[in-house]
Amino acid sequence: MPDVSVVVIVYNDADRLPTAVQSVLDQTLRDVEVVIVDDCSTDRSFEVAQRLAATHPERVRAFQLPENSGAGGEPRNAGIQHTTGKYVMFLDSDDVLELNACRNMLEAAEETGSDIVSGLCVRLHKDTRNQKRDEWYAWLYSTTRTLESVTELPDLFVWDTLSTNKCYRREFLVENDLRFPKGMFYEDLMFIADAYLAARRITLIPNQVYFWHVHERGAVKSVTNRRHEMTNYEHRLEIHRRIDALLAARGLDDIRLAKDVKFLKHDLVLHLRDLPFRDESYRQEFAELSREYLAGISPEAYARVQPIQAICAYLLQQGDWDNLIPAVDTLTNRDKLSSPLAERDGRIYWCGGHFDDEFGRGVLDVTDAGYHEKPVDKLFLRNQLTRFEESGAASGGALRLAGRITNPLGVISPGARLTGRLEFSARRRSLQSFAFPVRALRHDGDTVHWEAAVDLGAKLRPLGIVDTIWDVRLVLDVDGVSTTTRLTVADTALSGGPLPVRPRLTRMVADHLEPHVSARGHLAFRLVSESRQAERVQQLIARGVRGKPGTLAKTGYRKAKALRKKVTSGDSKLRVYHEVFSRLPVRKRTVVFESHLGKQYSDSPRAIYEEMRRQGLDFEAIWSYSGSPKDFPKEATLVKRWSLPYLKALAQAEFWVDNQSYPLKLSKRPETTYVQTWHGSALKKMGFDQPSLKAQTRQQQAEQQQSLDRFDRFLIRSEHDVRTLAKAFRLPEKTLLRVGYPRNDALVRTRQREAELGRRERGELAAELGIPDEKTVLLYAPTFRKAGGRHGRFVLPFDVERFAEQFGDRYVLLVRSHYLNHVVLPPTVEGTVIDVSARHDVTPILALADGLITDYSSVMFDYALLDRPLVFFTYDYDEYVHEGRGTYFDLLEHAPGPVVRSEDDFYETLKSFDTQALEYAAARREFVAEFGEYDRGDAAKSIVDQFFAHWRR
Amino acid sequence: METSMNKYGDQPRDIFFVSNSVNEMGGITSWSHQMARLFSERGHRVHVIGIVPPPEGRVHELADDIPYRTTTLYAEHPPTVRPVRGLKDKLNVVEQRRRAAREAEMHEQAAKMTALFRAARPGGVVIVTQVWAMEWVALADTAGLTVIGMSHESFATCRKSSRFERVKRFYKDVDRMLPLTREDADLWIRQRMDNVGFMPNPLPFFPEVPSDRSARCVVSIGRLHEEKGVDLLLEAWAQVAPQHPDWTLRIYGSGEEEEALRKLAAELGVAASVAWMGRTSDVPGALRESAVFALSSRGEGFPLAPMEAMATGVPCVAFDVAPGVREIITDGEDGFLAPPGNIAEFARHLDTLISDKELRDAMGTAARENIQRFSAEEIVARWEGLFALVER
């Protein structure tokens, strides 16, 4: 008995069959037999199969079905009958097995006694350069694991529905009478569902076992490529219904739910994407088929898929075509906003019209997506083409175009100054682009209507050889801010034929532009030719490109590209920094300032800079920024972080003033003085006190140390800093400057002034934020967290709407997330809860807040200087303290304010905010004495005195 | 010996171990001689081959009575050369000549191996224990033999070294490539090496009498090298010792770090409760007199010391630095694991085992039981199963 039998099925594929069979004969496991089953091909397939059998009489046998069965199921069923091996695998004639597949599967099967062993299937796109790889649900196959039942991993059941990447115990197939259904597409789905449910043990291995060859441009399209056909969809639904029945009979609700989720995420999406290109009758039939099936999908499944997937399914179910077709545009183009949206009771909905349906409201609520917070230049708006006409035969290549741009929530205001242009650019390596003005632009309901006349024939001059495909974009300028849209074709016919154009290089290849719809539904043009001669030239060129000179040219081009990449890479920049810039003379009286890796103009570097300006020192200030230079001081020289001017400035600076770190790999020359202000006292373990650094080897630690050894001065707020930060960074005593933080001077002064006046003064910020005088201002400033929410963003640990409802009459809540996190607030809380995360400097916000809510952020140490109440909302304390990197002291013991863990306790504490101010007064004093003894309000001044006094004019 | 069939009826085979050196101090040498002895006892004909003699001062004296052959190819270490980079290297004639000479020499030495391999009967196996040695095996003629390449370190450790690329290159087409654990194997497979299995190390010994865990003593055994993380152990000990003044930390082993470590112990104020024991030739004895074993390494493969401790009934506390460590110790069942570098957690676990004799006994007993899945018999059977699989 052979160890493994491989059933190879073939239909009209004589050329590729020998390769498939050879991949079995070449297996590292020798004892493998091949059973070829021909589905009554009309080509030489069976002949080839018989010849293979004759060449390898011991190992290959060939069979033929009496008549064509039309699908892969019957041949496989027949093949199983003929197998003699202990294990059975399936292979299609156009694919191949990995060479170790049989050995790896056999080893796993014998070790575990599993009925099914499944490995990784890899799709190889044979028509692409380098054969693009595409691993089939690789996340299921990241490690070896054995399941006692498929119910342990419902995702396996619903996602990996291939029959081919698996090895089955033959007895198992026979005993359970497992067969592929006759004459249906998706025969794999049913077979594999039966097999998974029958298997008493299943082992997954991370090895590649099966290479699925994908031929996109093949003349005969496979089943999955012809998915737009209705029968196809019917078959799919039929199989789904049968599988649902199986699951229902066994009471496997978890799998059913996972399967519903997959239906919404995958099966339905495949067909929905085609809808905009189908006619009315197709859409009706599709909707009818779907509606019946969707009725059985559990509402819970809607909550587990991406919002747009749930929205599309719901609108389809409701038959709301006006909203569905645009929604499909977002399904295809994820970043696009294709609906005008609707606001109701402070929540944002994808569309109106379904408010009376509670389930619909839930599905259509897109408040969390944060569309309402985005300015127009951050939105990718749907732009539907409504007119596409040639402007008369005589015009020779002129077009009249019109369309409408979605205007969600009136983001483009009625009074806005609008201009626009249409841009045509070559998709591949955009060598040139051509712009045409948009003639008319006007508001029209919840859209902006536009019209343009485009004389392609006269103005657009392609090269003619490399720029075959041309994309079209409409750039809309709204009061000086621009947003780019693509032209969605949907129902507008692209009437007229190809338009004549005059290529710059040669007309031999092509001389017309033909409109078409791109895979994402956008208008594009293809350079084509009207004459037969051009076709021959194209063939010649194609041959040239694939031939030796072409290959050489392409290799040369790629090498040049690689070289360019290398020259502009970080490594090269580092070399220029060290070998060129660092040899230039130091420029006296220059200071390079940086705060939080260039992300902000803030913190102690800013306080020092402003003090220097206040004293009117004669020096050159250079500020580093990353992102936008917008909020940085105009009087300073601004350099983008990691740019050559930045590196040059650093290499030649007399002083570096920073609160976090300049790029680790830049060494500092001895003539430069580095004043490291740091950005907060430590609760969490830092530097070499962190477990991750302790676990490093000495060499790795030495590399880290090198970047820390650059600090010439390090600012200290208290002896706590000396025991923690200075020790953790292994800083010598002589670097320590016990002067406090310049950024906190303002807080100390605010407190002093408050004491002098006997009342609190509110500055400009309160007015700017529109905070009424009678409201108490609370600030919520949590520390950085890695975990993201549903959209990969930071989720507040309490319900802001509940806060607004309960405390809106007394409090205004400012939310400042860590600069690496982002929050979204619903419009319901407008005026009550305000996001202040984007502001560079936190100090004025602290000065404004009458109370602070935080968790483990170092802001607690600074805020305590104001002697105002603090609340610690440490909902994840145990996880944060024990599983994380650990803390220097027990927050619960030292906290100068109440520590709450649950949301209810949090609200309860907020009620008694006033009494806490008194209750914790002593604790706050102790806290300041312990952690902020050197913050006396003159830090910036003493630093300037110490380092820069001689620059006074 | 030639004719003795082993008890499972497996045929006697010619088995070659090929390492960098036959007798260089360290884990690979102990391992290969242990395996060589086990295979010999099963009737296989074993030959241990080293490419070069060990560096000076790193010689491990082999026993006189070894029942198998050993061969070292080079009389002295060949010159090291770096790979050719850029035009400058290509034009460096002296360097090129050195390189050519080295290459010719490699072929010559590989030919010696070819001669040894040709004498093997069908079913022979070549086990390459280190990828550096594979460069010579690749030049030799291994027709008719099964070639197995091994990586005796964790995937993560290998990945950080220059060996990573060489493993992917030289082990790509061997019949089986064996890291130490399933977890490592899965990681190698995801580097798209589909010829990967795995093979744990065998338990070096199994004492008749286990420790009764009543001695007030935590023990650590290993070279005093930064990789072993004794500095981390001392820091953890400094958090535990004050609560348990009657307990001692015994540190066995010697090495270049000893002075620095003694100084650190003094700084941490634990000099009095730490005993520096030096190298020991009686590991079983040292373990029998201990109650808790501490493994503080920064990196590991499939460490023998904790296996030996567990065989002696001594529960371990270890940093979870490699799949091999989690394979050996089941956290919370027969020992404790702490996240790498997390001294507070490590100290907390030590404290738990010191304070709770009952738990210590339960874990020690479980450890002695559980570790037997890596007994010499089990591992030899695994190897023979693998030889058979590759022939099917």
Chai-1 contact restraints between the chains, C-beta under 6 A:
chainA,res_idxA,chainB,res_idxB,connection_type,confidence,min_distance_angstrom,max_distance_angstrom,comment,restraint_id
A,L29,B,R392,contact,1.0,0.0,6.0,A-B,restraint_1
A,D31,B,R392,contact,1.0,0.0,6.0,A-B,restraint_2
A,E98,B,D194,contact,1.0,0.0,6.0,A-B,restraint_3
A,N100,B,D194,contact,1.0,0.0,6.0,A-B,restraint_4
A,N100,B,N195,contact,1.0,0.0,6.0,A-B,restraint_5
A,T143,B,D186,contact,1.0,0.0,6.0,A-B,restraint_6
A,T144,B,R182,contact,1.0,0.0,6.0,A-B,restraint_7
A,T144,B,D186,contact,1.0,0.0,6.0,A-B,restraint_8
A,P206,B,D186,contact,1.0,0.0,6.0,A-B,restraint_9
A,P206,B,I189,contact,1.0,0.0,6.0,A-B,restraint_10
A,P206,B,R190,contact,1.0,0.0,6.0,A-B,restraint_11
A,N207,B,I189,contact,1.0,0.0,6.0,A-B,restraint_12
A,N207,B,D194,contact,1.0,0.0,6.0,A-B,restraint_13
A,Q208,B,D194,contact,1.0,0.0,6.0,A-B,restraint_14
A,P691,B,P339,contact,1.0,0.0,6.0,A-B,restraint_15
A,P691,B,G341,contact,1.0,0.0,6.0,A-B,restraint_16
A,P691,B,N342,contact,1.0,0.0,6.0,A-B,restraint_17
A,S692,B,G341,contact,1.0,0.0,6.0,A-B,restraint_18
A,K694,B,G341,contact,1.0,0.0,6.0,A-B,restraint_19
A,A695,B,R298,contact,1.0,0.0,6.0,A-B,restraint_20
A,A695,B,P340,contact,1.0,0.0,6.0,A-B,restraint_21
A,A695,B,G341,contact,1.0,0.0,6.0,A-B,restraint_22
A,R698,B,E226,contact,1.0,0.0,6.0,A-B,restraint_23
A,G886,B,A344,contact,1.0,0.0,6.0,A-B,restraint_24
